[in-house]
Amino acid sequence: MDVRTRVAEPQYRYPGFGPLDGEALQREINAEKAALAMRCLAAQVVTVLACLGSAGLFISVLWNQLSKYEQLLKHCAGV
């Protein structure tokens, strides 16, 4: 029985290590990085749209309150 600890199988993820084609591996790594960048971009776009939506809602509620206030002022002034 072997008492030595097992070493994990090598992860052939980088060019120059292992039996895989370096260019194909680099394309795969680049595709993974591009996918991560697109997910980050999508998250940023969703965040910006949510902020714009909440700002629009705030402005519409504020505008409604201002119009009610203006009507009450007109009513008090008798105009």
C-alpha positions in Angstrom: 0.0 0.0 0.0 1.3 3.4 -1.0 1.5 5.8 2.0 2.3 8.9 0.0 -0.4 11.5 -0.4 -2.0 11.7 -3.8 -1.3 14.7 -6.0 -4.3 16.1 -7.8 -4.5 15.5 -11.5 -2.9 18.4 -13.3 -5.2 21.0 -14.8 -3.9 21.6 -18.3 -5.2 25.1 -18.4 -2.2 27.0 -19.7 -0.2 26.8 -22.9 3.1 24.9 -22.6 1.9 22.5 -19.9 0.4 19.1 -20.9 -0.6 17.4 -24.1 -3.2 19.9 -25.3 -2.9 22.3 -28.2 -1.6 25.7 -27.0 -3.6 27.8 -29.5 -6.9 26.0 -28.9 -6.4 26.3 -25.2 -5.6 30.0 -25.4 -8.8 30.5 -27.5 -10.8 28.7 -24.8 -9.2 30.8 -22.1 -10.0 33.9 -24.1 -13.6 32.8 -24.6 -14.0 32.3 -20.9 -12.6 35.7 -20.1 -14.8 37.3 -22.8 -17.9 35.5 -21.3 -17.0 36.8 -17.8 -16.6 40.3 -19.2 -20.0 40.1 -20.9 -21.6 38.9 -17.7 -20.1 41.9 -15.8 -21.2 44.3 -18.5 -24.7 42.8 -18.3 -24.8 43.3 -14.6 -23.6 46.9 -14.9 -26.3 47.6 -17.5 -29.0 46.1 -15.3 -27.8 48.2 -12.4 -27.8 51.4 -14.4 -31.3 50.7 -15.7 -32.6 49.9 -12.2 -31.1 53.2 -11.0 -32.6 55.2 -13.9 -36.0 53.5 -13.2 -35.9 54.4 -9.6 -34.9 57.9 -10.4 -37.8 58.2 -12.9 -40.2 56.9 -10.3 -38.9 59.4 -7.8 -39.3 62.3 -10.2 -42.8 61.3 -11.2 -43.9 61.0 -7.6 -42.2 64.3 -6.8 -43.9 65.9 -9.9 -47.3 64.6 -8.8 -46.8 66.0 -5.3 -45.7 69.4 -6.7 -48.8 69.6 -8.9 -51.1 68.8 -5.9 -49.3 71.5 -3.9 -49.7 74.0 -6.7 -53.4 73.2 -6.9 -53.8 73.7 -3.1 -52.0 77.0 -3.4 -54.3 78.1 -6.2 -57.3 77.1 -4.1 -56.1 79.0 -1.0 -55.3 82.1 -3.1 -58.7 82.0 -4.7 -57.3 81.9 -8.2 
